């Protein structure tokens, strides 16, 4: 598709110069709205607000051709302090993947890759985040 860009922007300002990245960002925001990921509320006093950042990625097919331009809106959670802004954080995803792949190899199973478009938008949180 001639309207896809092969260069990944480094900043939001850079992304705004090409229509394909604007469309990709709008798709991400539409998905957030559809899944009711957040709601706008007044900022409580003495609460640290987590800022957001856009990440841009060109998705390629097996032959190196451009499939799509993907924009992800991510939270900068690293700016928070455990015990002050949140209680505990635990994400065993990488370890679980290694265990799964080791088990599949042990059983001579075939493993296929797939892309889950909005996997992390479906989790339930125990705490409120701003």
Helices and strands as residue ranges (DSSP letters): H 12-15, H 19-34, E 52-60, E 66-75, G 77-79, H 93-106, G 119-122
